[in-house]
Amino acid sequence: MIDPDTWTYIALKSITQDWVHGWELQTVSWTARRSDVVLRFAVVQRNPYWHAAQVDLDDVVVQCAY
């Protein structure tokens, strides 16, 4: 999660997936000081994998409570 005014991270989570098929819920929490945020997702290849790095990402939800 990135603050769009300062472009600094307000929440960050790194995950490592070692499974080939399936899905997993990931959550991250932060102190809400604004109603708009920027989401950033990065897919990084770990060596020594023989296949290309990829991700199927869907159902992103940002929920805020004040």
PDB file as gemmi writes it, atoms N, CA and C in Angstrom:
CRYST1    1.000    1.000    1.000  90.00  90.00  90.00 P 1                      
ATOM      1  N   MET A   1       0.840  -1.148   0.000  1.00  0.00           N  
ATOM      2  CA  MET A   1       0.000   0.000   0.000  1.00  0.00           C  
ATOM      3  C   MET A   1       0.898   1.227   0.000  1.00  0.00           C  
ATOM      4  N   ILE A   2       0.586   2.161  -0.860  1.00  0.00           N  
ATOM      5  CA  ILE A   2       1.408   3.355  -1.020  1.00  0.00           C  
ATOM      6  C   ILE A   2       0.538   4.597  -0.818  1.00  0.00           C  
ATOM      7  N   ASP A   3       1.073   5.558  -0.094  1.00  0.00           N  
ATOM      8  CA  ASP A   3       0.431   6.860   0.065  1.00  0.00           C  
ATOM      9  C   ASP A   3       0.643   7.635  -1.233  1.00  0.00           C  
ATOM     10  N   PRO A   4      -0.419   8.001  -1.962  1.00  0.00           N  
ATOM     11  CA  PRO A   4      -0.245   8.655  -3.256  1.00  0.00           C  
ATOM     12  C   PRO A   4       0.310  10.077  -3.178  1.00  0.00           C  
ATOM     13  N   ASP A   5       0.282  10.708  -2.011  1.00  0.00           N  
ATOM     14  CA  ASP A   5       0.856  12.050  -1.894  1.00  0.00           C  
ATOM     15  C   ASP A   5       2.377  12.015  -1.761  1.00  0.00           C  
ATOM     16  N   THR A   6       2.881  11.046  -1.020  1.00  0.00           N  
ATOM     17  CA  THR A   6       4.332  10.984  -0.755  1.00  0.00           C  
ATOM     18  C   THR A   6       5.018   9.828  -1.463  1.00  0.00           C  
ATOM     19  N   TRP A   7       4.264   8.899  -2.027  1.00  0.00           N  
ATOM     20  CA  TRP A   7       4.766   7.684  -2.659  1.00  0.00           C  
ATOM     21  C   TRP A   7       5.655   6.874  -1.718  1.00  0.00           C  
ATOM     22  N   THR A   8       5.277   6.872  -0.443  1.00  0.00           N  
ATOM     23  CA  THR A   8       5.959   6.026   0.538  1.00  0.00           C  
ATOM     24  C   THR A   8       5.012   4.892   0.935  1.00  0.00           C  
ATOM     25  N   TYR A   9       5.609   3.779   1.318  1.00  0.00           N  
ATOM     26  CA  TYR A   9       4.813   2.624   1.719  1.00  0.00           C  
ATOM     27  C   TYR A   9       4.162   2.866   3.069  1.00  0.00           C  
ATOM     28  N   ILE A  10       2.869   2.542   3.159  1.00  0.00           N  
ATOM     29  CA  ILE A  10       2.181   2.582   4.436  1.00  0.00           C  
ATOM     30  C   ILE A  10       1.888   1.164   4.921  1.00  0.00           C  
ATOM     31  N   ALA A  11       2.056   0.181   4.053  1.00  0.00           N  
ATOM     32  CA  ALA A  11       1.948  -1.232   4.413  1.00  0.00           C  
ATOM     33  C   ALA A  11       2.710  -2.041   3.369  1.00  0.00           C  
ATOM     34  N   LEU A  12       3.361  -3.090   3.815  1.00  0.00           N  
ATOM     35  CA  LEU A  12       4.166  -3.921   2.914  1.00  0.00           C  
ATOM     36  C   LEU A  12       4.121  -5.355   3.405  1.00  0.00           C  
ATOM     37  N   LYS A  13       3.978  -6.280   2.472  1.00  0.00           N  
ATOM     38  CA  LYS A  13       3.995  -7.693   2.828  1.00  0.00           C  
ATOM     39  C   LYS A  13       4.675  -8.475   1.725  1.00  0.00           C  
ATOM     40  N   SER A  14       5.646  -9.283   2.089  1.00  0.00           N  
ATOM     41  CA  SER A  14       6.303 -10.187   1.150  1.00  0.00           C  
ATOM     42  C   SER A  14       5.800 -11.595   1.408  1.00  0.00           C  
ATOM     43  N   ILE A  15       5.515 -12.306   0.343  1.00  0.00           N  
ATOM     44  CA  ILE A  15       5.070 -13.692   0.484  1.00  0.00           C  
ATOM     45  C   ILE A  15       5.898 -14.570  -0.431  1.00  0.00           C  
ATOM     46  N   THR A  16       6.008 -15.825  -0.072  1.00  0.00           N  
ATOM     47  CA  THR A  16       6.689 -16.822  -0.891  1.00  0.00           C  
ATOM     48  C   THR A  16       5.720 -17.966  -1.120  1.00  0.00           C  
ATOM     49  N   GLN A  17       5.466 -18.257  -2.352  1.00  0.00           N  
ATOM     50  CA  GLN A  17       4.572 -19.352  -2.710  1.00  0.00           C  
ATOM     51  C   GLN A  17       5.389 -20.497  -3.275  1.00  0.00           C  
ATOM     52  N   ASP A  18       5.244 -21.665  -2.703  1.00  0.00           N  
ATOM     53  CA  ASP A  18       5.966 -22.843  -3.179  1.00  0.00           C  
ATOM     54  C   ASP A  18       5.035 -23.895  -3.760  1.00  0.00           C  
ATOM     55  N   TRP A  19       3.761 -23.541  -3.953  1.00  0.00           N  
ATOM     56  CA  TRP A  19       2.834 -24.490  -4.532  1.00  0.00           C  
ATOM     57  C   TRP A  19       2.559 -24.108  -5.974  1.00  0.00           C  
ATOM     58  N   VAL A  20       2.113 -25.070  -6.752  1.00  0.00           N  
ATOM     59  CA  VAL A  20       1.896 -24.840  -8.182  1.00  0.00           C  
ATOM     60  C   VAL A  20       0.441 -24.483  -8.467  1.00  0.00           C  
ATOM     61  N   HIS A  21      -0.505 -25.151  -7.823  1.00  0.00           N  
ATOM     62  CA  HIS A  21      -1.930 -24.921  -8.091  1.00  0.00           C  
ATOM     63  C   HIS A  21      -2.647 -24.609  -6.787  1.00  0.00           C  
ATOM     64  N   GLY A  22      -3.692 -23.831  -6.885  1.00  0.00           N  
ATOM     65  CA  GLY A  22      -4.474 -23.503  -5.705  1.00  0.00           C  
ATOM     66  C   GLY A  22      -4.553 -21.999  -5.506  1.00  0.00           C  
ATOM     67  N   TRP A  23      -5.061 -21.605  -4.362  1.00  0.00           N  
ATOM     68  CA  TRP A  23      -5.162 -20.180  -4.054  1.00  0.00           C  
ATOM     69  C   TRP A  23      -4.887 -19.981  -2.574  1.00  0.00           C  
ATOM     70  N   GLU A  24      -4.609 -18.752  -2.236  1.00  0.00           N  
ATOM     71  CA  GLU A  24      -4.330 -18.414  -0.843  1.00  0.00           C  
ATOM     72  C   GLU A  24      -4.725 -16.971  -0.596  1.00  0.00           C  
ATOM     73  N   LEU A  25      -5.423 -16.732   0.511  1.00  0.00           N  
ATOM     74  CA  LEU A  25      -5.821 -15.389   0.906  1.00  0.00           C  
ATOM     75  C   LEU A  25      -4.645 -14.699   1.589  1.00  0.00           C  
ATOM     76  N   GLN A  26      -4.354 -13.490   1.165  1.00  0.00           N  
ATOM     77  CA  GLN A  26      -3.301 -12.683   1.781  1.00  0.00           C  
ATOM     78  C   GLN A  26      -3.931 -11.384   2.270  1.00  0.00           C  
ATOM     79  N   THR A  27      -3.581 -10.947   3.470  1.00  0.00           N  
ATOM     80  CA  THR A  27      -4.103  -9.692   4.002  1.00  0.00           C  
ATOM     81  C   THR A  27      -2.957  -8.858   4.557  1.00  0.00           C  
ATOM     82  N   VAL A  28      -3.175  -7.563   4.601  1.00  0.00           N  
ATOM     83  CA  VAL A  28      -2.212  -6.646   5.203  1.00  0.00           C  
ATOM     84  C   VAL A  28      -3.020  -5.539   5.884  1.00  0.00           C  
ATOM     85  N   SER A  29      -2.534  -5.071   7.021  1.00  0.00           N  
ATOM     86  CA  SER A  29      -3.238  -4.032   7.769  1.00  0.00           C  
ATOM     87  C   SER A  29      -2.396  -2.768   7.851  1.00  0.00           C  
ATOM     88  N   TRP A  30      -3.076  -1.641   7.951  1.00  0.00           N  
ATOM     89  CA  TRP A  30      -2.391  -0.377   8.115  1.00  0.00           C  
ATOM     90  C   TRP A  30      -3.333   0.589   8.819  1.00  0.00           C  
ATOM     91  N   THR A  31      -2.794   1.667   9.330  1.00  0.00           N  
ATOM     92  CA  THR A  31      -3.604   2.692   9.971  1.00  0.00           C  
ATOM     93  C   THR A  31      -4.133   3.626   8.892  1.00  0.00           C  
ATOM     94  N   ALA A  32      -5.438   3.626   8.719  1.00  0.00           N  
ATOM     95  CA  ALA A  32      -6.055   4.421   7.660  1.00  0.00           C  
ATOM     96  C   ALA A  32      -6.046   5.902   8.032  1.00  0.00           C  
ATOM     97  N   ARG A  33      -5.324   6.684   7.238  1.00  0.00           N  
ATOM     98  CA  ARG A  33      -5.310   8.140   7.411  1.00  0.00           C  
ATOM     99  C   ARG A  33      -5.898   8.844   6.196  1.00  0.00           C  
ATOM    100  N   ARG A  34      -6.257   8.047   5.209  1.00  0.00           N  
ATOM    101  CA  ARG A  34      -6.845   8.587   3.987  1.00  0.00           C  
ATOM    102  C   ARG A  34      -7.685   7.506   3.341  1.00  0.00           C  
ATOM    103  N   SER A  35      -8.550   7.904   2.430  1.00  0.00           N  
ATOM    104  CA  SER A  35      -9.451   6.932   1.801  1.00  0.00           C  
ATOM    105  C   SER A  35      -8.933   6.420   0.463  1.00  0.00           C  
ATOM    106  N   ASP A  36      -7.870   7.005  -0.058  1.00  0.00           N  
ATOM    107  CA  ASP A  36      -7.319   6.530  -1.323  1.00  0.00           C  
ATOM    108  C   ASP A  36      -5.883   6.052  -1.125  1.00  0.00           C  
ATOM    109  N   VAL A  37      -5.569   4.937  -1.726  1.00  0.00           N  
ATOM    110  CA  VAL A  37      -4.231   4.367  -1.663  1.00  0.00           C  
ATOM    111  C   VAL A  37      -3.870   3.819  -3.034  1.00  0.00           C  
ATOM    112  N   VAL A  38      -2.593   3.580  -3.248  1.00  0.00           N  
ATOM    113  CA  VAL A  38      -2.099   2.951  -4.469  1.00  0.00           C  
ATOM    114  C   VAL A  38      -1.634   1.550  -4.098  1.00  0.00           C  
ATOM    115  N   LEU A  39      -2.053   0.557  -4.886  1.00  0.00           N  
ATOM    116  CA  LEU A  39      -1.624  -0.816  -4.667  1.00  0.00           C  
ATOM    117  C   LEU A  39      -0.511  -1.158  -5.638  1.00  0.00           C  
ATOM    118  N   ARG A  40       0.496  -1.871  -5.150  1.00  0.00           N  
ATOM    119  CA  ARG A  40       1.595  -2.310  -6.011  1.00  0.00           C  
ATOM    120  C   ARG A  40       1.819  -3.797  -5.781  1.00  0.00           C  
ATOM    121  N   PHE A  41       1.882  -4.535  -6.858  1.00  0.00           N  
ATOM    122  CA  PHE A  41       2.162  -5.966  -6.804  1.00  0.00           C  
ATOM    123  C   PHE A  41       3.393  -6.235  -7.651  1.00  0.00           C  
ATOM    124  N   ALA A  42       4.332  -6.989  -7.126  1.00  0.00           N  
ATOM    125  CA  ALA A  42       5.546  -7.331  -7.869  1.00  0.00           C  
ATOM    126  C   ALA A  42       5.726  -8.839  -7.863  1.00  0.00           C  
ATOM    127  N   VAL A  43       6.061  -9.382  -9.015  1.00  0.00           N  
ATOM    128  CA  VAL A  43       6.352 -10.809  -9.144  1.00  0.00           C  
ATOM    129  C   VAL A  43       7.838 -10.935  -9.452  1.00  0.00           C  
ATOM    130  N   VAL A  44       8.538 -11.654  -8.602  1.00  0.00           N  
ATOM    131  CA  VAL A  44       9.986 -11.765  -8.738  1.00  0.00           C  
ATOM    132  C   VAL A  44      10.367 -13.227  -8.934  1.00  0.00           C  
ATOM    133  N   GLN A  45      11.191 -13.498  -9.882  1.00  0.00           N  
ATOM    134  CA  GLN A  45      11.680 -14.857 -10.158  1.00  0.00           C  
ATOM    135  C   GLN A  45      12.738 -15.239  -9.138  1.00  0.00           C  
ATOM    136  N   ARG A  46      12.537 -16.386  -8.505  1.00  0.00           N  
ATOM    137  CA  ARG A  46      13.557 -16.902  -7.595  1.00  0.00           C  
ATOM    138  C   ARG A  46      14.332 -17.994  -8.311  1.00  0.00           C  
ATOM    139  N   ASN A  47      15.608 -17.995  -8.204  1.00  0.00           N  
ATOM    140  CA  ASN A  47      16.434 -19.041  -8.821  1.00  0.00           C  
ATOM    141  C   ASN A  47      16.492 -20.234  -7.895  1.00  0.00           C  
ATOM    142  N   PRO A  48      16.656 -21.410  -8.362  1.00  0.00           N  
ATOM    143  CA  PRO A  48      16.853 -21.825  -9.761  1.00  0.00           C  
ATOM    144  C   PRO A  48      15.600 -22.413 -10.398  1.00  0.00           C  
ATOM    145  N   TYR A  49      14.591 -21.621 -10.647  1.00  0.00           N  
ATOM    146  CA  TYR A  49      13.395 -22.121 -11.314  1.00  0.00           C  
ATOM    147  C   TYR A  49      13.601 -22.142 -12.822  1.00  0.00           C  
ATOM    148  N   TRP A  50      13.054 -23.172 -13.447  1.00  0.00           N  
ATOM    149  CA  TRP A  50      13.216 -23.321 -14.891  1.00  0.00           C  
ATOM    150  C   TRP A  50      12.112 -22.631 -15.671  1.00  0.00           C  
ATOM    151  N   HIS A  51      11.033 -22.239 -15.001  1.00  0.00           N  
ATOM    152  CA  HIS A  51       9.916 -21.612 -15.701  1.00  0.00           C  
ATOM    153  C   HIS A  51       9.869 -20.113 -15.415  1.00  0.00           C  
ATOM    154  N   ALA A  52       9.108 -19.409 -16.230  1.00  0.00           N  
ATOM    155  CA  ALA A  52       8.978 -17.955 -16.066  1.00  0.00           C  
ATOM    156  C   ALA A  52       8.126 -17.636 -14.836  1.00  0.00           C  
ATOM    157  N   ALA A  53       8.452 -16.540 -14.184  1.00  0.00           N  
ATOM    158  CA  ALA A  53       7.667 -16.090 -13.022  1.00  0.00           C  
ATOM    159  C   ALA A  53       6.315 -15.580 -13.508  1.00  0.00           C  
ATOM    160  N   GLN A  54       5.251 -15.970 -12.826  1.00  0.00           N  
ATOM    161  CA  GLN A  54       3.920 -15.501 -13.195  1.00  0.00           C  
ATOM    162  C   GLN A  54       3.011 -15.552 -11.990  1.00  0.00           C  
ATOM    163  N   VAL A  55       1.906 -14.819 -12.083  1.00  0.00           N  
ATOM    164  CA  VAL A  55       0.898 -14.823 -11.018  1.00  0.00           C  
ATOM    165  C   VAL A  55      -0.471 -14.596 -11.645  1.00  0.00           C  
ATOM    166  N   ASP A  56      -1.471 -15.242 -11.086  1.00  0.00           N  
ATOM    167  CA  ASP A  56      -2.860 -14.982 -11.440  1.00  0.00           C  
ATOM    168  C   ASP A  56      -3.462 -14.245 -10.255  1.00  0.00           C  
ATOM    169  N   LEU A  57      -3.738 -12.976 -10.437  1.00  0.00           N  
ATOM    170  CA  LEU A  57      -4.198 -12.120  -9.349  1.00  0.00           C  
ATOM    171  C   LEU A  57      -5.612 -11.659  -9.641  1.00  0.00           C  
ATOM    172  N   ASP A  58      -6.500 -11.849  -8.672  1.00  0.00           N  
ATOM    173  CA  ASP A  58      -7.856 -11.338  -8.849  1.00  0.00           C  
ATOM    174  C   ASP A  58      -8.483 -11.073  -7.487  1.00  0.00           C  
ATOM    175  N   ASP A  59      -9.646 -10.463  -7.521  1.00  0.00           N  
ATOM    176  CA  ASP A  59     -10.426 -10.190  -6.325  1.00  0.00           C  
ATOM    177  C   ASP A  59      -9.660  -9.370  -5.281  1.00  0.00           C  
ATOM    178  N   VAL A  60      -9.088  -8.258  -5.700  1.00  0.00           N  
ATOM    179  CA  VAL A  60      -8.418  -7.352  -4.773  1.00  0.00           C  
ATOM    180  C   VAL A  60      -9.466  -6.458  -4.140  1.00  0.00           C  
ATOM    181  N   VAL A  61      -9.462  -6.376  -2.809  1.00  0.00           N  
ATOM    182  CA  VAL A  61     -10.428  -5.574  -2.082  1.00  0.00           C  
ATOM    183  C   VAL A  61      -9.684  -4.726  -1.071  1.00  0.00           C  
ATOM    184  N   VAL A  62     -10.012  -3.430  -1.030  1.00  0.00           N  
ATOM    185  CA  VAL A  62      -9.489  -2.531   0.008  1.00  0.00           C  
ATOM    186  C   VAL A  62     -10.676  -2.148   0.868  1.00  0.00           C  
ATOM    187  N   GLN A  63     -10.598  -2.474   2.151  1.00  0.00           N  
ATOM    188  CA  GLN A  63     -11.679  -2.162   3.076  1.00  0.00           C  
ATOM    189  C   GLN A  63     -11.163  -1.188   4.113  1.00  0.00           C  
ATOM    190  N   CYS A  64     -11.888  -0.096   4.302  1.00  0.00           N  
ATOM    191  CA  CYS A  64     -11.490   0.933   5.260  1.00  0.00           C  
ATOM    192  C   CYS A  64     -12.596   1.152   6.276  1.00  0.00           C  
ATOM    193  N   ALA A  65     -12.189   1.414   7.492  1.00  0.00           N  
ATOM    194  CA  ALA A  65     -13.128   1.776   8.556  1.00  0.00           C  
ATOM    195  C   ALA A  65     -12.535   2.965   9.306  1.00  0.00           C  
ATOM    196  N   TYR A  66     -13.337   3.966   9.542  1.00  0.00           N  
ATOM    197  CA  TYR A  66     -12.858   5.158  10.229  1.00  0.00           C  
ATOM    198  C   TYR A  66     -13.550   5.278  11.558  1.00  0.00           C  
TER     199      TYR A  66                                                      
END                                                                             
